[in-house]
Amino acid sequence: MNIESFYGTLLLEFNKYSLIKRHLSKMADRMLEGIIAQENIIYKEVNNYHPKYLGKSIEKLKTINFTIDDCRSTIANEYGFQNWKTVSQSNIRYDVVFEKAVNQLINGDFDALKRTIHAHPHIISKRSNYGHQATLLHYTASNGVEMWRQKAPKNLPMITDFLINKGANVNAKMKVYGGYFDTLSLLKSSIHQFNAGIADEMIIILEKAM
């Protein structure tokens, strides 16, 4: 089972949960269900995002009695927030158009993405309302953003080039890993593009635009 299969349509319910905190709260509830069922993919999510358990083995994590607070902490960090208190005290709403564009990007739906940007050109420079504040261009690095969105479709170099030509800022930085990083820095440490065989082409596109 992969992360998208586990969470299902909950990942896409931006309209149902207009406030981000309500949506992330539901995700934390769902994560706890995965912990109770000892789903390996959820322990992978934990060892990638829980501040106390980064890099711990799945076998080790399965011996720990995780609570809803652990799930909330994991989700908060995954979505770029400092902690769950920051999430719970916020009243940030989704930009549904931006979220739609991100999903088109990560799924390689280039034609749909071009139509969305044509209708809403401001999203080229728009930042995510999640804590990491990623732009569309940052999502092309498949690194530092939410786990289920770390994908590398084969046409990602074309999409990257398109975003830059439309005015995406290659020097823009997002908040992740305790600092601020641009797309190129994140790309160079992302395994997904290298596995897909598109990393070198993307590095050339980004370096040329800097």
Backbone as a chain_set.jsonl record, in Angstrom:
{"seq": "MNIESFYGTLLLEFNKYSLIKRHLSKMADRMLEGIIAQENIIYKEVNNYHPKYLGKSIEKLKTINFTIDDCRSTIANEYGFQNWKTVSQSNIRYDVVFEKAVNQLINGDFDALKRTIHAHPHIISKRSNYGHQATLLHYTASNGVEMWRQKAPKNLPMITDFLINKGANVNAKMKVYGGYFDTLSLLKSSIHQFNAGIADEMIIILEKAM", "coords": {"N": [[0.835, -1.197, 0.0], [0.531, 2.232, -0.851], [1.065, 5.686, 0.121], [-0.966, 7.333, -0.886], [-3.014, 5.519, -1.427], [-3.669, 4.728, 1.138], [-4.671, 7.069, 2.467], [-6.522, 7.918, 0.63], [-9.348, 9.587, -0.87], [-9.442, 11.591, 0.994], [-7.171, 13.152, 0.942], [-7.67, 14.974, -1.044], [-9.71, 16.65, -0.365], [-10.137, 19.538, -0.381], [-12.132, 21.427, -0.694], [-14.15, 20.555, 1.012], [-13.048, 20.776, 3.563], [-12.466, 23.723, 4.258], [-10.886, 25.251, 5.964], [-7.539, 24.839, 6.708], [-6.597, 23.686, 9.096], [-8.677, 22.027, 9.952], [-8.801, 20.088, 7.989], [-6.224, 18.93, 8.198], [-6.432, 17.941, 10.754], [-8.264, 15.853, 10.407], [-6.662, 14.237, 8.835], [-4.7, 13.526, 10.671], [-6.249, 12.0, 12.41], [-6.863, 9.889, 10.701], [-4.294, 8.91, 10.278], [-3.74, 7.861, 12.821], [-5.427, 5.678, 12.805], [-4.053, 4.131, 10.971], [-1.737, 3.619, 12.408], [-2.754, 2.056, 14.487], [-3.526, -0.139, 12.987], [-1.074, -0.945, 12.213], [0.189, -0.226, 9.776], [2.709, -0.285, 7.43], [3.379, 1.853, 5.692], [2.536, 4.105, 7.024], [4.204, 4.196, 9.224], [6.489, 4.787, 7.838], [5.902, 7.341, 7.072], [5.912, 8.528, 9.575], [8.649, 8.187, 10.33], [9.785, 9.905, 8.598], [8.817, 12.414, 9.204], [8.061, 12.884, 11.917], [9.3, 14.801, 14.518], [10.732, 13.617, 16.654], [11.381, 11.066, 15.86], [12.798, 10.763, 13.507], [14.181, 8.954, 10.87], [14.14, 6.545, 12.239], [13.82, 2.986, 12.439], [11.207, 1.013, 10.923], [10.572, -1.284, 12.324], [11.399, -0.629, 14.924], [9.716, 1.543, 15.445], [7.25, 0.311, 15.531], [7.115, -0.718, 18.056], [6.477, 1.294, 19.702], [4.157, 3.184, 21.58], [2.192, 5.038, 20.016], [0.331, 8.116, 20.055], [-2.578, 10.216, 19.436], [-1.546, 12.748, 19.582], [1.07, 12.384, 18.708], [0.575, 11.761, 16.058], [-0.555, 14.144, 15.176], [1.624, 15.848, 15.506], [3.373, 14.761, 13.618], [1.95, 15.18, 11.199], [1.748, 17.982, 11.22], [4.455, 18.742, 10.924], [5.031, 17.548, 8.471], [3.521, 19.058, 6.731], [4.757, 21.437, 6.889], [4.52, 23.103, 9.113], [5.423, 24.598, 12.266], [4.67, 23.291, 14.622], [1.934, 21.393, 16.136], [0.366, 23.163, 17.6], [0.686, 25.566, 16.253], [-0.724, 24.966, 13.947], [-3.343, 24.466, 14.972], [-4.091, 26.904, 16.032], [-4.379, 28.525, 13.9], [-6.212, 30.127, 11.232], [-6.153, 29.591, 8.553], [-7.062, 29.415, 5.185], [-7.668, 27.236, 2.386], [-6.253, 27.753, -0.851], [-7.906, 26.843, -3.376], [-7.584, 26.69, -6.144], [-4.817, 26.831, -6.43], [-4.048, 24.437, -5.119], [-5.215, 22.594, -6.812], [-3.696, 23.031, -9.11], [-1.179, 22.177, -8.223], [-1.635, 19.429, -7.933], [-2.135, 18.728, -10.574], [0.367, 19.221, -11.63], [2.108, 17.379, -10.237], [1.092, 15.021, -11.116], [1.706, 15.025, -13.73], [-0.042, 16.119, -15.559], [0.039, 17.965, -17.914], [-1.315, 19.507, -19.901], [-3.715, 20.204, -18.613], [-2.665, 21.66, -16.484], [-1.531, 23.839, -17.849], [-3.862, 25.052, -18.788], [-5.052, 25.792, -16.373], [-3.188, 27.644, -15.363], [-3.278, 29.538, -17.369], [-5.84, 30.544, -16.979], [-5.605, 31.455, -14.397], [-3.228, 33.242, -13.856], [-1.807, 34.295, -11.705], [-1.045, 32.288, -9.985], [1.441, 31.361, -10.607], [3.376, 32.718, -9.136], [2.335, 32.355, -6.675], [2.278, 31.212, -3.287], [2.126, 28.203, -1.375], [-0.404, 27.715, 1.085], [0.217, 26.103, 3.142], [2.533, 25.483, 5.838], [5.161, 25.346, 4.822], [5.26, 26.983, 2.625], [5.645, 26.593, -0.141], [6.21, 27.171, -3.653], [4.739, 26.582, -6.918], [6.905, 25.861, -8.495], [8.719, 24.877, -6.607], [7.492, 22.471, -5.988], [8.234, 20.904, -8.123], [10.621, 19.826, -7.407], [10.139, 17.713, -5.77], [10.659, 17.322, -3.032], [10.821, 17.948, 0.403], [8.202, 18.695, 0.591], [4.766, 17.674, 1.215], [4.453, 14.182, 1.75], [2.922, 12.528, 0.005], [2.856, 13.949, -2.288], [5.293, 13.88, -3.47], [6.449, 13.262, -6.287], [7.635, 12.229, -9.526], [6.91, 12.729, -12.498], [7.495, 11.813, -15.944], [7.416, 13.968, -17.702], [8.196, 16.119, -16.235], [10.53, 17.794, -16.536], [9.755, 19.357, -18.795], [7.531, 20.634, -17.741], [8.73, 22.093, -15.705], [10.378, 23.846, -17.169], [8.397, 25.229, -18.52], [7.052, 26.551, -16.385], [9.069, 28.28, -15.528], [9.421, 29.86, -17.795], [7.016, 31.134, -17.722], [7.368, 32.845, -15.696], [8.054, 31.953, -13.136], [9.881, 32.147, -10.12], [13.113, 31.23, -9.829], [14.808, 31.588, -7.756], [13.34, 31.729, -5.484], [12.616, 30.763, -2.14], [11.665, 28.058, 0.014], [10.336, 27.085, 3.227], [11.884, 24.646, 5.015], [13.309, 21.69, 6.518], [14.455, 23.023, 8.661], [15.433, 25.382, 7.614], [15.845, 27.542, 4.759], [15.261, 26.93, 1.373], [16.027, 26.861, -2.129], [14.575, 25.772, -5.291], [16.445, 24.359, -6.88], [18.418, 23.516, -5.025], [16.903, 21.769, -3.449], [16.173, 19.912, -5.367], [18.604, 18.687, -6.035], [19.052, 17.028, -3.907], [17.042, 15.238, -3.986], [15.659, 12.067, -4.335], [13.782, 11.108, -6.096], [13.667, 12.275, -8.722], [16.13, 11.467, -9.709], [15.844, 8.692, -9.7], [13.899, 8.528, -11.639], [15.265, 9.268, -13.822], [15.446, 11.874, -14.752], [16.703, 13.92, -13.497], [19.197, 15.197, -14.192], [18.554, 16.653, -16.505], [16.669, 18.437, -15.472], [18.213, 19.849, -13.632], [19.942, 21.229, -15.334], [18.09, 22.907, -16.64], [17.182, 24.518, -14.511], [19.572, 25.67, -13.564], [20.338, 27.161, -15.766], [18.439, 29.114, -15.756], [19.017, 30.663, -13.593]], "CA": [[0.0, 0.0, 0.0], [1.26, 3.488, -0.82], [0.464, 6.707, 0.988], [-2.214, 7.801, -1.481], [-4.031, 4.486, -1.243], [-4.093, 4.712, 2.544], [-5.497, 8.238, 2.794], [-7.617, 7.988, -0.331], [-9.877, 10.883, -1.297], [-9.242, 12.584, 2.054], [-6.082, 14.044, 0.536], [-8.124, 15.921, -2.062], [-10.946, 17.302, 0.074], [-9.836, 20.935, -0.068], [-13.388, 22.17, -0.619], [-14.918, 20.103, 2.176], [-12.414, 21.353, 4.744], [-11.893, 24.971, 3.755], [-9.811, 25.614, 6.875], [-6.473, 23.836, 6.664], [-6.471, 22.977, 10.372], [-9.697, 20.98, 10.036], [-8.379, 19.026, 7.078], [-5.068, 18.24, 8.771], [-6.914, 17.195, 11.918], [-8.824, 14.603, 9.883], [-5.543, 13.401, 8.395], [-4.086, 12.967, 11.884], [-7.156, 10.931, 12.858], [-6.671, 8.755, 9.781], [-2.97, 8.364, 10.571], [-3.834, 7.031, 14.026], [-6.017, 4.407, 12.369], [-2.968, 3.376, 10.344], [-0.851, 3.166, 13.49], [-3.443, 0.953, 15.16], [-3.487, -1.277, 12.055], [0.356, -1.172, 11.968], [0.467, -0.088, 8.344], [4.105, 0.113, 7.239], [3.509, 3.14, 5.02], [2.332, 5.165, 8.012], [5.451, 4.292, 9.998], [7.429, 5.487, 6.967], [5.536, 8.751, 7.194], [6.388, 8.949, 10.892], [10.113, 8.326, 10.404], [10.183, 11.015, 7.733], [8.308, 13.719, 9.622], [7.932, 13.114, 13.367], [10.574, 15.382, 14.968], [11.455, 12.769, 17.602], [11.632, 9.718, 15.347], [13.336, 10.827, 12.149], [15.14, 7.919, 10.499], [14.013, 5.314, 13.026], [13.344, 1.851, 11.648], [9.801, 0.657, 11.084], [10.503, -2.283, 13.389], [11.488, 0.084, 16.195], [8.529, 2.37, 15.607], [6.096, -0.533, 15.852], [7.135, -1.04, 19.488], [6.157, 2.524, 20.433], [2.722, 3.423, 21.751], [1.912, 6.368, 19.496], [-0.958, 8.707, 20.389], [-3.063, 11.199, 18.471], [-0.627, 13.889, 19.604], [2.183, 12.036, 17.823], [0.087, 11.872, 14.676], [-0.697, 15.576, 14.879], [2.974, 16.396, 15.364], [3.884, 14.287, 12.334], [1.244, 15.873, 10.127], [2.142, 19.396, 11.255], [5.795, 18.866, 10.362], [4.967, 17.169, 7.057], [2.931, 20.16, 5.978], [5.605, 22.608, 7.004], [4.23, 23.94, 10.269], [6.383, 24.425, 13.355], [4.113, 22.286, 15.537], [0.482, 21.311, 16.023], [-0.219, 24.38, 18.167], [0.654, 26.537, 15.162], [-1.837, 24.563, 13.079], [-4.638, 24.58, 15.649], [-4.41, 28.309, 16.307], [-4.484, 29.252, 12.629], [-7.484, 30.115, 10.502], [-5.735, 29.688, 7.162], [-7.925, 28.717, 4.245], [-7.049, 26.721, 1.165], [-6.417, 28.318, -2.184], [-8.283, 25.613, -4.072], [-6.996, 26.716, -7.481], [-3.401, 26.48, -6.283], [-3.953, 23.013, -4.795], [-5.555, 21.888, -8.054], [-2.533, 23.135, -9.997], [-0.132, 21.303, -7.688], [-1.972, 18.046, -8.261], [-1.917, 18.558, -12.016], [1.823, 19.188, -11.819], [2.735, 16.153, -9.744], [0.577, 13.886, -11.889], [2.147, 15.161, -15.107], [-1.165, 16.514, -16.41], [0.59, 19.217, -18.414], [-2.334, 20.294, -20.597], [-4.624, 20.762, -17.611], [-1.911, 22.669, -15.743], [-1.432, 25.032, -18.695], [-5.179, 25.705, -18.79], [-5.253, 26.418, -15.059], [-2.321, 28.825, -15.269], [-3.805, 30.539, -18.308], [-7.024, 31.153, -16.357], [-5.235, 32.045, -13.107], [-1.773, 33.444, -13.981], [-1.171, 34.682, -10.435], [-0.547, 31.152, -9.204], [2.858, 31.138, -10.912], [4.161, 33.246, -8.015], [1.616, 32.066, -5.435], [2.873, 30.252, -2.365], [1.206, 27.326, -0.653], [-0.844, 28.167, 2.402], [0.834, 25.245, 4.161], [3.622, 26.148, 6.538], [6.426, 25.397, 4.071], [5.141, 28.099, 1.681], [6.226, 26.209, -1.43], [5.614, 27.604, -4.907], [4.595, 25.481, -7.874], [8.236, 25.423, -8.923], [9.291, 24.044, -5.539], [6.908, 21.127, -6.068], [8.918, 20.115, -9.152], [11.789, 19.191, -6.793], [9.68, 16.491, -5.07], [11.478, 17.237, -1.819], [10.472, 18.933, 1.414], [6.762, 18.912, 0.624], [4.017, 16.549, 1.754], [4.972, 12.904, 1.246], [2.129, 11.971, -1.099], [3.057, 14.772, -3.469], [6.673, 13.767, -3.948], [6.388, 12.432, -7.487], [8.483, 12.7, -10.628], [6.44, 12.285, -13.822], [8.534, 11.915, -16.972], [7.376, 15.268, -18.37], [8.49, 17.166, -15.262], [11.423, 18.827, -17.094], [8.968, 20.245, -19.648], [6.706, 21.445, -16.85], [9.641, 23.02, -15.031], [10.745, 24.862, -18.155], [7.186, 26.024, -18.762], [6.829, 27.427, -15.225], [10.098, 29.326, -15.541], [9.098, 30.766, -18.903], [5.831, 31.906, -17.333], [7.747, 33.816, -14.675], [8.357, 31.379, -11.82], [11.143, 32.64, -9.556], [13.984, 30.101, -9.496], [15.529, 31.91, -6.524], [12.419, 31.703, -4.353], [12.948, 29.724, -1.167], [10.608, 27.559, 0.876], [10.771, 26.757, 4.582], [11.927, 23.202, 5.213], [14.544, 21.167, 7.107], [15.027, 23.999, 9.579], [16.039, 26.504, 6.902], [15.175, 28.028, 3.547], [15.945, 26.321, 0.233], [15.435, 27.064, -3.442], [14.203, 24.543, -5.995], [17.636, 23.63, -7.323], [19.021, 22.86, -3.851], [16.041, 20.647, -3.07], [16.233, 18.924, -6.439], [19.873, 17.963, -5.999], [19.021, 16.033, -2.833], [15.801, 14.472, -4.127], [15.909, 10.774, -4.96], [12.734, 10.758, -7.05], [14.046, 12.637, -10.082], [17.25, 10.621, -10.121], [15.278, 7.384, -10.013], [13.123, 8.648, -12.873], [16.18, 9.563, -14.913], [15.204, 13.224, -15.28], [17.354, 14.902, -12.619], [20.228, 15.976, -14.894], [17.88, 17.603, -17.395], [16.045, 19.469, -14.654], [19.288, 20.676, -13.068], [20.39, 22.122, -16.416], [17.035, 23.916, -16.853], [17.161, 25.433, -13.374], [20.842, 26.413, -13.523], [20.326, 28.1, -16.882], [17.508, 30.204, -15.438], [19.464, 31.395, -12.408]], "C": [[0.874, 1.254, 0.0], [0.465, 4.523, -0.033], [-0.859, 7.221, 0.436], [-3.34, 6.787, -1.301], [-4.557, 4.492, 0.185], [-5.038, 5.866, 2.854], [-6.661, 8.433, 1.839], [-8.044, 9.406, -0.679], [-9.733, 11.966, -0.236], [-8.17, 13.603, 1.66], [-6.575, 15.182, -0.349], [-9.321, 16.752, -1.62], [-10.707, 18.743, 0.528], [-11.105, 21.77, 0.066], [-14.19, 21.812, 0.631], [-14.376, 20.721, 3.452], [-11.715, 22.644, 4.33], [-10.771, 25.482, 4.653], [-8.78, 24.491, 6.907], [-6.407, 23.038, 7.96], [-7.496, 21.843, 10.507], [-9.332, 19.787, 9.153], [-7.224, 18.232, 7.674], [-5.446, 17.453, 10.019], [-7.509, 15.858, 11.498], [-7.715, 13.665, 9.407], [-4.837, 12.767, 9.587], [-4.938, 11.834, 12.446], [-6.964, 9.683, 11.994], [-5.312, 8.101, 10.013], [-3.011, 7.453, 11.796], [-4.464, 5.68, 13.699], [-4.951, 3.52, 11.73], [-1.98, 2.847, 11.365], [-1.463, 1.955, 14.186], [-3.397, -0.309, 14.302], [-2.061, -1.681, 11.701], [0.68, -1.217, 10.469], [1.894, 0.446, 8.157], [4.258, 1.506, 6.638], [3.339, 4.3, 5.991], [3.56, 5.304, 8.901], [6.547, 4.966, 9.156], [7.166, 6.985, 7.011], [6.057, 9.312, 8.524], [7.899, 9.154, 10.895], [10.668, 9.358, 9.432], [9.828, 12.377, 8.315], [8.139, 13.933, 11.128], [9.27, 13.614, 13.9], [11.396, 14.476, 15.885], [11.913, 11.434, 17.008], [12.158, 9.707, 13.916], [14.368, 9.729, 11.918], [15.06, 6.63, 11.29], [13.44, 4.193, 12.163], [11.866, 1.585, 11.916], [9.633, -0.341, 12.221], [10.543, -1.624, 14.764], [10.218, 0.879, 16.456], [7.307, 1.541, 16.001], [6.048, -0.937, 17.327], [6.719, 0.154, 20.349], [4.65, 2.74, 20.451], [2.392, 4.859, 21.319], [0.493, 6.815, 19.839], [-1.393, 9.668, 19.288], [-2.151, 12.42, 18.446], [0.603, 13.631, 18.726], [1.779, 12.182, 16.361], [-0.056, 13.334, 14.28], [0.663, 16.225, 14.686], [3.584, 16.015, 14.026], [3.266, 15.049, 11.176], [1.643, 17.347, 10.075], [3.499, 19.593, 10.585], [5.803, 18.55, 8.864], [4.453, 18.314, 6.187], [3.601, 21.507, 6.273], [5.345, 23.531, 8.17], [5.19, 23.624, 11.414], [5.951, 23.337, 14.325], [2.59, 22.298, 15.4], [-0.211, 22.538, 16.598], [-0.337, 25.455, 17.1], [-0.506, 26.243, 14.217], [-3.171, 24.895, 13.735], [-5.056, 26.019, 15.909], [-4.578, 29.138, 15.038], [-5.9, 29.185, 12.08], [-7.215, 30.264, 9.007], [-6.653, 28.84, 6.288], [-7.137, 28.22, 3.039], [-7.249, 27.69, 0.0], [-6.661, 27.109, -3.081], [-7.674, 25.553, -5.47], [-5.53, 26.316, -7.425], [-3.242, 24.983, -6.02], [-4.262, 22.156, -6.025], [-4.362, 21.887, -9.001], [-1.391, 22.24, -9.52], [-0.405, 19.858, -8.07], [-1.807, 17.761, -9.755], [-0.432, 18.426, -12.312], [2.403, 17.832, -11.433], [2.26, 14.917, -10.504], [0.943, 13.981, -13.368], [1.049, 15.539, -16.07], [-0.874, 17.908, -16.955], [-0.474, 20.099, -19.068], [-3.293, 20.955, -19.61], [-3.936, 21.86, -16.812], [-1.804, 23.965, -16.551], [-2.758, 25.784, -18.744], [-5.436, 26.427, -17.475], [-4.434, 27.691, -14.929], [-2.78, 29.92, -16.218], [-4.995, 31.278, -17.682], [-6.683, 31.893, -15.064], [-3.729, 32.3, -13.077], [-1.066, 33.799, -12.68], [-0.567, 33.5, -9.697], [0.9, 30.787, -9.539], [3.731, 31.591, -9.74], [3.493, 33.009, -6.666], [2.384, 31.063, -4.598], [1.79, 29.421, -1.685], [0.818, 27.959, 0.675], [-0.441, 27.204, 3.51], [2.051, 25.963, 4.738], [4.912, 26.269, 5.757], [6.449, 26.496, 3.019], [5.8, 27.8, 0.32], [5.475, 26.852, -2.594], [5.393, 26.377, -5.792], [5.964, 24.955, -8.291], [8.898, 24.553, -7.862], [8.757, 22.612, -5.616], [7.574, 20.281, -7.152], [10.147, 19.399, -8.59], [11.427, 17.911, -6.047], [10.452, 16.258, -3.784], [11.037, 18.328, -0.861], [8.999, 19.262, 1.493], [6.078, 17.648, 1.153], [4.361, 15.256, 1.009], [4.231, 12.418, 0.008], [2.296, 12.754, -2.39], [4.494, 14.727, -4.005], [6.727, 12.757, -5.096], [7.25, 13.041, -8.582], [7.978, 12.148, -11.957], [7.497, 12.574, -14.888], [8.558, 13.277, -17.663], [7.672, 16.43, -17.413], [9.51, 18.197, -15.768], [10.676, 19.827, -17.982], [8.116, 21.181, -18.795], [7.559, 22.497, -16.148], [10.02, 24.172, -15.951], [9.57, 25.795, -18.438], [6.947, 27.02, -17.623], [7.821, 28.585, -15.216], [9.806, 30.341, -16.642], [7.872, 31.627, -18.607], [6.125, 32.871, -16.177], [8.013, 33.272, -13.283], [9.757, 31.808, -11.372], [12.019, 31.468, -9.109], [14.75, 30.332, -8.199], [14.634, 31.919, -5.287], [12.753, 30.532, -3.431], [11.722, 29.337, -0.345], [11.199, 27.165, 2.218], [10.719, 25.242, 4.795], [13.272, 22.816, 5.817], [15.247, 22.194, 8.002], [15.669, 25.197, 8.924], [15.202, 26.918, 5.712], [15.963, 27.555, 2.33], [15.22, 26.639, -1.07], [15.211, 25.72, -4.131], [15.417, 23.713, -6.379], [18.293, 22.882, -6.167], [18.219, 21.637, -3.438], [16.105, 19.528, -4.104], [17.492, 18.06, -6.339], [19.923, 16.91, -4.897], [17.739, 15.2, -2.853], [16.06, 13.182, -4.896], [14.951, 10.499, -6.118], [13.113, 11.079, -8.499], [15.214, 11.809, -10.596], [16.755, 9.224, -10.483], [14.507, 7.39, -11.325], [13.991, 8.972, -14.083], [16.02, 10.95, -15.504], [15.943, 14.306, -14.492], [18.337, 15.797, -13.372], [19.601, 17.031, -15.797], [17.262, 18.748, -16.607], [17.083, 20.406, -14.039], [19.781, 21.684, -14.109], [19.37, 23.249, -16.639], [17.063, 24.958, -15.737], [18.427, 26.288, -13.326], [20.867, 27.474, -14.619], [19.464, 29.321, -16.561], [17.962, 31.071, -14.281], [20.41, 32.557, -12.786]], "O": [[1.842, 1.338, 0.756], [-0.653, 4.268, 0.415], [-1.777, 7.514, 1.202], [-4.486, 7.161, -1.051], [-5.749, 4.286, 0.415], [-6.098, 5.655, 3.444], [-7.67, 9.042, 2.195], [-7.215, 10.312, -0.772], [-9.887, 13.148, -0.542], [-8.265, 14.779, 2.012], [-5.954, 16.244, -0.393], [-9.89, 17.487, -2.428], [-11.027, 19.119, 1.656], [-11.147, 22.716, 0.854], [-14.832, 22.674, 1.232], [-15.141, 21.14, 4.322], [-10.509, 22.65, 4.081], [-9.81, 26.079, 4.166], [-9.126, 23.327, 7.111], [-6.183, 21.828, 7.924], [-7.202, 20.813, 11.113], [-9.532, 18.632, 9.53], [-7.241, 17.002, 7.658], [-4.847, 16.416, 10.309], [-7.285, 14.843, 12.157], [-7.817, 12.448, 9.557], [-4.422, 11.609, 9.525], [-4.407, 10.823, 12.905], [-6.91, 8.564, 12.504], [-5.191, 6.877, 9.951], [-2.386, 6.392, 11.805], [-4.072, 4.657, 14.26], [-4.948, 2.305, 11.925], [-1.444, 1.75, 11.207], [-0.784, 0.96, 14.442], [-3.247, -1.415, 14.822], [-1.855, -2.65, 10.972], [1.352, -2.127, 9.983], [2.234, 1.511, 8.674], [5.156, 2.256, 7.022], [3.932, 5.362, 5.801], [3.918, 6.415, 9.292], [7.426, 5.635, 9.699], [8.095, 7.793, 6.989], [6.574, 10.428, 8.581], [8.388, 10.165, 11.398], [11.864, 9.651, 9.436], [10.451, 13.382, 7.973], [8.079, 15.08, 11.57], [10.28, 12.926, 13.754], [12.624, 14.559, 15.893], [12.747, 10.748, 17.6], [11.972, 8.726, 13.196], [15.32, 9.594, 12.687], [15.835, 5.707, 11.039], [12.654, 4.451, 11.251], [11.346, 1.89, 12.99], [8.676, -0.262, 12.991], [9.802, -2.017, 15.665], [9.704, 0.881, 17.574], [6.432, 2.022, 16.723], [5.029, -1.45, 17.79], [6.62, 0.042, 21.571], [3.962, 2.505, 19.458], [2.323, 5.769, 22.145], [-0.428, 6.001, 19.906], [-0.66, 9.899, 18.327], [-1.998, 13.058, 17.404], [1.114, 14.546, 18.081], [2.552, 12.668, 15.535], [0.289, 13.712, 13.161], [0.834, 17.062, 13.799], [4.232, 16.834, 13.373], [3.971, 15.51, 10.279], [1.852, 17.893, 8.992], [3.67, 20.503, 9.774], [6.497, 19.206, 8.088], [4.9, 18.506, 5.056], [3.07, 22.568, 5.945], [5.89, 24.634, 8.219], [5.704, 22.51, 11.513], [6.776, 22.553, 14.794], [2.026, 23.1, 14.655], [-1.282, 22.915, 16.121], [-1.336, 26.172, 17.041], [-1.184, 27.157, 13.746], [-4.028, 25.531, 13.122], [-6.248, 26.317, 15.995], [-4.888, 30.328, 15.108], [-6.678, 28.295, 12.426], [-7.938, 30.959, 8.293], [-6.973, 27.698, 6.617], [-6.065, 28.737, 2.725], [-8.281, 28.353, -0.109], [-5.717, 26.434, -3.492], [-7.29, 24.478, -5.931], [-5.053, 25.555, -8.267], [-2.393, 24.333, -6.631], [-3.637, 21.118, -6.242], [-4.051, 20.869, -9.619], [-0.713, 21.614, -10.334], [0.506, 19.143, -8.488], [-1.386, 16.671, -10.142], [-0.025, 17.616, -13.145], [3.112, 17.211, -12.224], [2.945, 13.894, -10.532], [0.547, 13.133, -14.168], [1.177, 15.312, -17.273], [-1.461, 18.898, -16.518], [-0.525, 21.303, -18.816], [-3.64, 22.127, -19.76], [-4.552, 22.878, -16.496], [-1.967, 25.056, -16.005], [-2.776, 27.015, -18.742], [-5.97, 27.535, -17.459], [-4.931, 28.705, -14.438], [-2.679, 31.104, -15.897], [-5.133, 32.491, -17.842], [-7.374, 32.836, -14.678], [-3.016, 31.627, -12.332], [0.147, 33.622, -12.567], [0.327, 33.68, -8.869], [1.516, 29.99, -8.831], [4.707, 30.926, -9.395], [4.02, 33.415, -5.63], [3.054, 30.176, -5.127], [0.677, 29.894, -1.455], [1.618, 28.651, 1.304], [-0.72, 27.452, 4.683], [2.529, 26.944, 4.168], [5.689, 27.194, 5.993], [7.519, 26.902, 2.566], [6.432, 28.671, -0.278], [4.262, 27.052, -2.53], [5.812, 25.271, -5.45], [6.158, 23.746, -8.424], [9.575, 23.582, -8.201], [9.484, 21.657, -5.342], [7.487, 19.054, -7.104], [10.662, 18.472, -9.215], [12.306, 17.112, -5.726], [10.851, 15.133, -3.483], [10.893, 19.487, -1.248], [8.58, 20.025, 2.363], [6.745, 16.672, 1.497], [4.536, 15.253, -0.21], [4.857, 11.944, -0.941], [1.921, 12.28, -3.462], [4.84, 15.483, -4.912], [7.008, 11.574, -4.902], [7.553, 14.234, -8.556], [8.554, 11.199, -12.489], [8.303, 13.492, -14.731], [9.604, 13.699, -18.158], [7.426, 17.589, -17.747], [9.369, 19.379, -15.455], [10.947, 21.026, -17.918], [7.996, 22.37, -19.09], [7.153, 23.651, -16.017], [9.984, 25.336, -15.551], [9.745, 27.006, -18.577], [6.672, 28.195, -17.869], [7.457, 29.727, -14.931], [9.933, 31.547, -16.431], [7.711, 32.711, -19.168], [5.249, 33.616, -15.737], [8.182, 34.047, -12.341], [10.695, 31.824, -12.168], [11.706, 30.793, -8.128], [15.279, 29.39, -7.609], [15.118, 32.097, -4.169], [13.124, 29.451, -3.889], [10.862, 30.167, -0.048], [12.403, 26.939, 2.34], [9.648, 24.636, 4.759], [14.26, 23.53, 5.649], [16.474, 22.225, 8.085], [16.375, 25.959, 9.584], [13.996, 26.673, 5.668], [17.176, 27.748, 2.254], [13.991, 26.684, -1.126], [15.605, 24.671, -3.621], [15.412, 22.492, -6.219], [18.683, 21.726, -6.326], [18.786, 20.592, -3.117], [16.092, 18.347, -3.758], [17.438, 16.847, -6.537], [20.748, 15.998, -4.949], [17.395, 14.543, -1.871], [16.621, 13.213, -5.992], [15.281, 9.735, -7.025], [12.907, 10.26, -9.396], [15.279, 11.487, -11.782], [17.204, 8.642, -11.471], [14.466, 6.387, -12.037], [13.522, 8.954, -15.221], [16.418, 11.182, -16.646], [15.813, 15.491, -14.801], [18.315, 17.017, -13.209], [20.066, 18.17, -15.847], [17.325, 19.902, -17.032], [16.856, 21.612, -13.937], [20.008, 22.852, -13.793], [19.75, 24.408, -16.806], [16.975, 26.156, -16.006], [18.358, 27.492, -13.077], [21.374, 28.575, -14.402], [19.731, 30.423, -17.039], [17.357, 32.109, -14.012], [20.881, 33.279, -11.908]]}, "num_chains": 1, "name": "protein.A"}
